């Protein structure tokens, strides 16, 4: 399986690197692996729903 870094995921998803780190720490990305202090995210991983937005809250309860 191919992996990408948090910086690459942040660029692909259009969010900050810090937000991707929060998703990793909260186990919201499926298949994520931590090696030392570095997170590896599968290339096929989808961006988690952001529950802070109106759209995210609506999707959360569907």
Secondary structure per residue as TSV (DSSP state, phi and psi in degrees):
chain	resnum	aa	ss	phi	psi
A	1	X	-	360.0	139.9
A	2	X	-	-91.0	143.1
A	3	X	E	-124.0	157.7
A	4	X	E	-127.2	163.9
A	5	X	-	-86.7	172.0
A	6	X	H	-65.5	-34.3
A	7	X	H	-66.0	-40.9
A	8	X	H	-67.0	-40.5
A	9	X	H	-63.9	-41.3
A	10	X	H	-60.8	-41.8
A	11	X	H	-66.0	-44.1
A	12	X	H	-64.1	-38.8
A	13	X	H	-91.6	-10.1
A	14	X	T	73.7	33.4
A	15	X	S	-129.4	176.4
A	16	X	-	-79.4	157.3
A	17	X	H	-62.0	-38.0
A	18	X	H	-62.5	-38.9
A	19	X	H	-66.1	-39.7
A	20	X	H	-62.7	-41.0
A	21	X	H	-61.0	-38.8
A	22	X	H	-64.7	-41.4
A	23	X	H	-60.6	-40.9
A	24	X	H	-66.0	-46.1
A	25	X	H	-63.9	-31.9
A	26	X	T	-88.3	3.7
A	27	X	T	59.5	40.6
A	28	X	-	-98.2	-3.4
A	29	X	S	-112.0	123.6
A	30	X	T	-74.4	131.8
A	31	X	T	86.0	8.7
A	32	X	-	-72.9	144.3
A	33	X	E	-129.1	138.3
A	34	X	E	-109.4	124.3
A	35	X	E	-120.6	111.0
A	36	X	T	66.8	-115.9
A	37	X	T	-113.5	17.2
A	38	X	E	-115.8	134.1
A	39	X	E	-95.6	137.9
A	40	X	E	-115.7	127.3
A	41	X	E	-113.9	131.1
A	42	X	E	-59.0	142.5
A	43	X	T	-60.3	-28.8
A	44	X	T	-87.8	0.5
A	45	X	-	-65.4	142.2
A	46	X	-	-98.7	152.4
A	47	X	-	-67.0	129.6
A	48	X	-	-65.9	155.1
A	49	X	-	-69.9	132.6
A	50	X	-	-89.7	106.1
A	51	X	T	-72.4	-4.0
A	52	X	T	-81.5	-16.1
A	53	X	S	-99.6	163.8
A	54	X	H	-62.9	-43.8
A	55	X	H	-63.4	-39.4
A	56	X	H	-65.1	-38.1
A	57	X	H	-68.0	-37.4
A	58	X	H	-67.6	-42.3
A	59	X	H	-68.4	-31.7
A	60	X	H	-64.1	-35.7
A	61	X	T	-95.6	1.7
A	62	X	-	-79.8	360.0
